Amino acid sequence: MSCPSEFVMAPSGNACILQCPEAKNYALTANGPTLSCTYTSDPTISVMLNNVPMYQQNPPGPTVSYNTLPNKTVYQTEIDRFTNAMAIADAKIDKSVKLKTAFTSLQDAEAARDQAPDAYQSARIAYYTMVKGEGWIEQEKNRIANVEAQPVVNDYLRQYNELEKKRDQQKSVLEVANAMKNKLLSVQGNMEYSVGAFQKQIGDIKNQINMDKKKQIEEAESTTNWIDTLLNWLIALATIVAIVLLVRYYMRSRVQSPDPSTMIPR
């Protein structure tokens, strides 16, 4: 069971109540089962608190606003009643009493400033708003912005300007790098073209050498064949000449040597 975020749990632990405005010096008091927000400097001024139901969280989780609950009108009715009653109670308080009470609360909160900084700020705002009027809070916001926030803003601006300066420097370096990259790519392209052309020339030369070599081999083979043919013809001719010479020699020998059987005896 939980209370909506606009409420707190009652001391009994089984209901919800609105929180007393401590910045206005109201504190929670009890008279039997009745709970009230009582002005600390004048106990006769108080606003009664009514219990409102708790709601069940299933599964458990962070508290939610009463506006999201089905029975939100119950909570809204109590908020409206308490606001009107608190306005009437504030009207009963003498301004000097309020101022004195607020100053006392500020002194007490300042003594425990380190332990409870939020309580100190609430007491400070309540006191100076009462002294200087509702416009003081806006002036205080501007002062805090100039005194406390402005140095932080200036530091961020300084860091931003330094980052911008580094970005510009990096941009210049990047432009130079891109230019060098383009040049390198151009040189690489030219080199690739030159290497390709050179390889083509080498290929052409190799092809020409192979063609010349093949031609020389063919010419050599053709010359060898012609020589072999010529030698064969020469051998054949020499053989024929030798045969002719042998035949002539044989014929001449027969003519010069007569047959004995043909000779006439004397």
VENDATA-V178663 format. One record per residue. N is the residue number from 1. SS is DSSP state (h for helix, s for strand, l for the rest). NEAR is the number of other C-alpha atoms within 12 Angstrom. Layout:
[[N	SS	NEAR] [N	SS	NEAR]]
This chain:
[[1	l	19] [2	s	30] [3	l	31] [4	l	33] [5	l	22] [6	l	25] [7	l	29] [8	s	28] [9	s	25] [10	l	28] [11	l	20] [12	l	15] [13	l	16] [14	l	18] [15	l	25] [16	s	31] [17	s	35] [18	l	38] [19	l	35] [20	l	30] [21	l	26] [22	h	27] [23	h	31] [24	h	37] [25	l	37] [26	s	32] [27	s	26] [28	s	27] [29	s	25] [30	s	19] [31	s	13] [32	l	9] [33	l	14] [34	s	19] [35	s	26] [36	s	34] [37	s	35] [38	s	31] [39	s	33] [40	l	28] [41	l	25] [42	l	21] [43	l	20] [44	l	17] [45	l	26] [46	s	34] [47	s	33] [48	s	32] [49	s	34] [50	l	29] [51	l	30] [52	s	30] [53	l	28] [54	l	29] [55	s	28] [56	l	19] [57	l	15] [58	l	10] [59	l	9] [60	l	11] [61	l	12] [62	l	14] [63	l	24] [64	l	20] [65	l	20] [66	h	28] [67	h	17] [68	h	16] [69	l	22] [70	l	13] [71	l	17] [72	h	21] [73	h	16] [74	h	23] [75	h	32] [76	h	23] [77	h	18] [78	h	27] [79	h	27] [80	h	17] [81	h	19] [82	h	27] [83	h	22] [84	h	16] [85	h	23] [86	h	30] [87	h	18] [88	h	15] [89	h	27] [90	h	25] [91	h	16] [92	h	20] [93	l	27] [94	l	17] [95	h	16] [96	h	15] [97	h	22] [98	h	30] [99	h	26] [100	h	24] [101	h	29] [102	h	33] [103	h	29] [104	h	24] [105	h	32] [106	h	31] [107	h	19] [108	h	23] [109	h	28] [110	h	21] [111	h	16] [112	l	17] [113	l	19] [114	l	13] [115	l	12] [116	l	16] [117	h	17] [118	h	18] [119	h	26] [120	h	27] [121	h	26] [122	h	27] [123	h	34] [124	h	32] [125	h	31] [126	h	32] [127	h	33] [128	h	27] [129	h	25] [130	h	26] [131	h	20] [132	h	17] [133	l	16] [134	l	15] [135	l	15] [136	h	19] [137	h	22] [138	h	16] [139	h	17] [140	h	21] [141	h	16] [142	h	15] [143	h	14] [144	h	15] [145	h	16] [146	h	15] [147	h	14] [148	h	15] [149	h	15] [150	h	17] [151	h	14] [152	h	15] [153	h	15] [154	h	16] [155	h	14] [156	h	14] [157	h	14] [158	h	15] [159	h	14] [160	h	14] [161	h	14] [162	h	14] [163	h	15] [164	h	14] [165	h	14] [166	h	15] [167	h	15] [168	h	14] [169	h	14] [170	h	15] [171	h	15] [172	h	14] [173	h	15] [174	h	15] [175	h	15] [176	h	14] [177	h	15] [178	h	15] [179	h	14] [180	h	15] [181	h	15] [182	h	14] [183	h	14] [184	h	15] [185	h	15] [186	h	14] [187	h	15] [188	h	16] [189	h	14] [190	h	15] [191	h	15] [192	h	15] [193	h	14] [194	h	14] [195	h	16] [196	h	15] [197	h	14] [198	h	15] [199	h	15] [200	h	14] [201	h	14] [202	h	14] [203	h	15] [204	h	14] [205	h	15] [206	h	14] [207	h	14] [208	h	15] [209	h	14] [210	h	14] [211	h	14] [212	h	15] [213	h	15] [214	h	14] [215	h	14] [216	h	16] [217	h	14] [218	h	14] [219	h	14] [220	h	15] [221	h	14] [222	h	14] [223	h	14] [224	h	15] [225	h	14] [226	h	14] [227	h	15] [228	h	14] [229	h	14] [230	h	15] [231	h	15] [232	h	14] [233	h	14] [234	h	15] [235	h	15] [236	h	14] [237	h	14] [238	h	15] [239	h	15] [240	h	14] [241	h	14] [242	h	15] [243	h	14] [244	h	14] [245	h	14] [246	h	14] [247	h	14] [248	h	14] [249	h	14] [250	h	14] [251	h	13] [252	h	13] [253	h	13] [254	h	12] [255	h	11] [256	h	10] [257	l	13] [258	l	12] [259	l	11] [260	h	8] [261	h	8] [262	h	8] [263	l	9] [264	l	8] [265	l	6] [266	l	3]]
